[in-house]
Amino acid sequence: MLLDTASLYFRAYYGVPDSVKAPDGTPVNAVRGLLDFIARLVQDRRPDDLVACMDADWRPAWRVELIPSYKAHRVAVETEAGPDEEEVPDTLSPQVPVIEAVLDALGIARVGVAGYEADDVIGTLTGRAAGPVDIVTGDRDLYQLVDDARGVRVLYPLKGVGTLQVTDEAWLRGKYGVDGPGYADLALLRGDPSDGLPGVPGIGEKTAAKLLDTYGDLAGIMAAVDDPASGLTPAQRRRLAEAREYVAVAPKVVRVAGDVPLPEHDPALPSEPRDPAGLEALAARWGLGGSLDRLLATLRD
């Protein structure tokens, strides 16, 4: 099981009231909410391995170089030396280091790699997996990794993590008319305002799905642009031709990386905390109470 950790703690932050606080009054709603999420996932799904995948760089320079608008609307502070700072609610930012410390003390593998997003870590781990993979994320971009033959599914939270949409190829075809790799091409053509991806003007989701169904993939669609005998409408041909520059670079931006240099880590789900004393201190300092107790009990089962 691979967790898109930021996606889940954002959901926890907005789903758990900020009246949930540490003894000193600091909000810990994202921390406690994430611990409850993990406890529920482990209880319901019983994974052998679990990795909390992190955004070491939420807006990699190599993606921005190709498409400058990539996530540009989310930048709070531009920095010369390292990753730009993302616009994050004031009371969430201080909770992220606490989340990281608690996961480390528990012994839950936490993997982030400089220059890459959590999606890229997830893509690389998925590619290396010997058995089935469940990816837990509120980000539809990861639908591109769905692969029935390899047992790769996306578990998309609809209400907390108690109600999960199990996304497999049948679901994708029913909803979008594409398979996993086809979803990346669909997203590229349609665009995604939440990620600052412009898409091809005039090519919406339904048109993109029809083009992919007719021509197979992005390369097939662009080959049809140069084929006078293809069935593209004049407007489609013109729009796609005008978007050649974008279409040439967008696949590298939209598709998750599969070759991230991952650090050594132990993905096995722990039954006991790696650092009991450290975890006890964190629990007292941040008032983690029942949320941590429930997770520890679930891990011991």
C-alpha positions in Angstrom: 0.0 0.0 0.0 1.4 3.4 -1.1 0.1 6.5 0.5 0.0 9.9 -1.3 0.7 11.4 2.1 0.2 15.1 1.4 -3.1 14.4 -0.4 -4.3 12.5 2.7 -3.1 15.0 5.3 -4.7 17.8 3.3 -8.0 15.9 3.4 -7.5 15.2 7.1 -6.9 18.9 7.8 -10.1 19.9 6.1 -12.1 16.9 7.4 -11.2 17.2 11.1 -12.1 20.4 13.0 -9.2 22.7 13.9 -10.6 22.6 17.5 -8.5 19.4 17.8 -5.4 20.8 19.5 -2.3 19.9 21.4 -2.0 20.8 25.1 -0.4 24.1 24.1 -3.3 25.0 21.8 -1.6 24.2 18.5 -4.0 22.6 16.0 -3.1 18.9 15.4 -6.2 18.0 13.3 -4.1 17.0 10.3 -1.8 14.9 12.4 -4.6 13.1 14.2 -6.7 12.8 11.1 -3.9 11.2 9.2 -3.2 8.7 12.0 -6.9 7.7 12.0 -6.8 7.3 8.2 -3.8 5.0 8.4 -5.4 3.0 11.2 -8.6 2.5 9.2 -6.7 1.6 6.0 -4.6 -1.0 7.9 -7.6 -2.4 9.7 -9.7 -2.7 6.5 -7.1 -3.7 3.9 -4.3 -5.5 5.9 -1.4 -4.6 3.6 1.9 -6.4 4.1 3.9 -3.3 3.3 3.0 0.3 3.6 5.0 3.4 2.4 4.1 7.0 3.2 5.3 8.7 0.0 6.2 12.4 0.4 6.5 15.5 -1.7 10.2 16.4 -1.3 9.6 18.8 -4.1 6.0 19.6 -4.9 6.9 21.6 -8.1 10.1 20.1 -9.6 12.2 22.5 -11.7 12.4 20.0 -14.6 8.6 20.1 -14.9 8.4 23.9 -14.7 11.1 24.2 -17.3 8.9 22.3 -19.7 5.6 24.0 -18.8 6.2 27.2 -16.8 2.5 27.4 -15.7 2.8 24.0 -13.9 1.3 24.6 -10.4 2.3 28.3 -10.7 -0.9 29.5 -9.1 0.0 27.6 -5.9 3.3 29.3 -5.3 3.4 31.3 -2.1 7.2 32.1 -2.1 9.7 31.7 -4.9 13.1 30.6 -3.8 16.4 30.6 -5.7 18.2 27.8 -3.8 15.5 25.2 -3.4 11.9 24.3 -4.2 9.3 27.1 -4.2 7.1 27.2 -1.1 3.6 26.0 -1.7 0.6 28.0 -0.5 -0.6 26.0 2.5 -3.0 27.0 5.3 -1.1 28.7 8.2 -2.2 26.0 10.7 -1.3 23.1 8.4 2.4 23.9 7.7 3.5 23.4 11.3 1.8 20.0 11.5 3.8 18.5 8.6 7.1 18.1 10.6 5.0 16.5 13.4 3.5 14.0 11.0 7.0 13.1 9.7 8.4 12.6 13.2 5.4 10.4 14.3 5.7 8.2 11.2 9.4 7.8 11.8 8.9 6.9 15.5 6.3 4.4 14.5 8.6 2.8 12.0 6.3 3.4 9.0 8.5 3.9 5.9 8.5 7.5 4.7 10.1 8.1 1.3 10.6 11.4 -0.4 13.3 12.3 -2.9 14.7 15.7 -3.7 13.6 16.9 -7.1 10.5 14.7 -7.2 6.9 14.7 -6.2 5.2 11.9 -4.2 3.5 10.8 -7.4 7.0 10.0 -8.9 8.0 8.0 -5.8 4.7 6.1 -6.1 5.2 5.5 -9.8 8.7 4.1 -9.2 7.6 1.9 -6.2 4.7 0.6 -8.3 6.9 -0.3 -11.2 9.3 -2.2 -8.9 6.5 -4.1 -6.9 6.5 -7.8 -7.2 2.8 -8.1 -6.2 -0.4 -6.2 -6.1 -0.4 -2.5 -5.2 -3.0 -0.3 -3.7 -2.4 3.4 -4.1 -4.3 5.6 -1.7 -4.7 9.1 -3.0 -7.2 11.9 -3.5 -5.3 12.9 -6.7 -6.8 11.5 -10.0 -3.5 12.0 -11.7 -2.4 8.6 -10.3 -5.2 6.8 -12.3 -2.5 6.5 -15.0 -0.9 3.8 -12.9 -4.0 1.5 -12.8 -3.0 -1.9 -14.3 -5.3 -4.9 -13.8 -2.7 -7.4 -15.1 -0.3 -6.3 -12.3 -3.0 -5.8 -9.7 -2.4 -2.0 -9.4 -5.5 -0.1 -8.2 -6.1 3.4 -6.9 -8.2 3.7 -3.7 -9.8 7.2 -3.9 -11.3 8.5 -0.7 -14.9 9.6 -1.2 -15.6 10.2 2.5 -12.6 10.0 4.8 -11.0 6.6 4.0 -14.0 4.6 5.3 -15.6 4.9 1.8 -13.0 4.3 -1.0 -13.7 4.3 -4.7 -11.7 1.2 -6.0 -10.4 2.4 -9.3 -9.5 -0.4 -11.7 -9.5 -0.6 -15.5 -13.2 -1.4 -15.7 -14.1 1.6 -13.6 -11.8 3.8 -15.7 -13.3 2.6 -19.0 -16.8 3.1 -17.6 -16.0 6.7 -16.4 -13.5 8.0 -19.0 -13.3 5.4 -21.8 -9.6 4.8 -21.3 -7.2 2.5 -19.5 -4.5 3.6 -17.1 -1.9 4.9 -19.6 -4.8 6.4 -21.6 -5.8 8.5 -18.6 -2.4 10.4 -18.7 -3.1 11.2 -22.4 -6.6 12.2 -21.6 -5.5 14.5 -18.8 -2.8 16.0 -21.1 -5.3 16.8 -23.9 -8.1 18.0 -21.5 -5.8 20.1 -19.3 -6.0 20.4 -15.6 -6.4 23.9 -14.1 -5.6 22.6 -10.6 -2.1 21.7 -11.8 -1.7 24.7 -14.2 -1.8 22.4 -17.3 -3.4 24.3 -20.2 -4.4 21.3 -22.3 -5.3 21.7 -26.0 -7.8 24.6 -26.4 -11.1 23.3 -27.6 -10.4 19.7 -26.7 -12.5 18.8 -23.7 -12.7 15.5 -21.8 -15.3 13.9 -24.0 -13.5 14.9 -27.3 -10.2 13.7 -25.9 -11.7 10.3 -25.0 -13.2 9.9 -28.4 -9.9 10.8 -30.1 -8.1 8.3 -27.9 -10.7 5.6 -28.7 -10.3 6.3 -32.5 -6.5 6.7 -32.7 -5.3 4.7 -29.8 -2.9 7.1 -28.0 -1.4 10.5 -28.2 1.1 9.5 -30.9 -1.7 8.1 -33.0 -3.7 11.3 -32.6 -0.8 13.5 -33.7 -0.1 11.2 -36.6 -3.7 11.7 -37.7 -3.1 15.5 -37.7 -0.5 14.9 -40.5 -2.8 12.5 -42.4 -5.2 14.3 -44.7 -7.3 11.1 -44.9 -7.8 10.8 -41.1 -11.3 11.5 -39.7 -10.3 14.6 -37.7 -12.6 17.6 -38.2 -10.9 20.7 -39.6 -11.2 22.4 -36.2 -9.7 19.5 -34.3 -6.8 19.3 -36.8 -6.1 23.0 -36.5 -6.2 23.0 -32.7 -4.0 20.0 -32.3 -1.5 21.4 -34.9 -1.4 24.7 -33.0 -0.7 22.8 -29.8 2.3 20.8 -31.1 4.8 22.5 -28.9 2.7 21.8 -25.8 1.9 18.2 -26.8 5.7 17.6 -27.4 6.7 18.4 -23.8 3.5 17.7 -21.8 3.9 13.9 -21.6 7.0 14.2 -19.5 5.2 16.6 -17.1 2.0 14.7 -16.9 3.3 11.1 -16.6 4.8 10.1 -13.3 8.5 9.3 -13.3 9.3 5.6 -12.9 13.0 6.0 -12.4 13.4 7.9 -9.1 16.6 7.0 -7.2 14.9 5.8 -4.0 16.8 5.6 -0.7 17.0 2.4 1.2 13.8 1.8 3.3 12.0 -1.0 4.9 8.4 -1.1 3.7 7.2 -3.8 6.1 4.3 -2.7 8.2 5.6 -2.5 11.8 3.9 -4.3 14.7 5.7 -2.3 17.3 7.0 1.3 17.3 10.6 1.7 16.1 11.2 4.4 18.8 8.8 3.8 21.7 10.3 6.5 23.9 10.3 9.1 21.1 6.7 8.2 20.2 5.6 8.6 23.8 7.2 12.0 24.0 5.5 13.1 20.7 2.2 11.7 22.0 2.5 13.8 25.2 3.8 17.0 23.4 1.1 17.0 20.7 -1.8 15.3 22.5 -2.2 12.5 20.0 -4.4 10.5 22.4 -6.9 8.1 20.9 -5.8 8.5 17.3 -2.3 7.2 18.1 -3.7 4.5 20.4 -6.0 3.2 17.7 -3.2 3.0 15.2 -0.9 1.2 17.6 -3.6 -1.3 18.5 -4.3 -1.9 14.8 -0.7 -2.4 14.0 -0.4 -5.0 16.8 -3.4 -7.0 15.7 
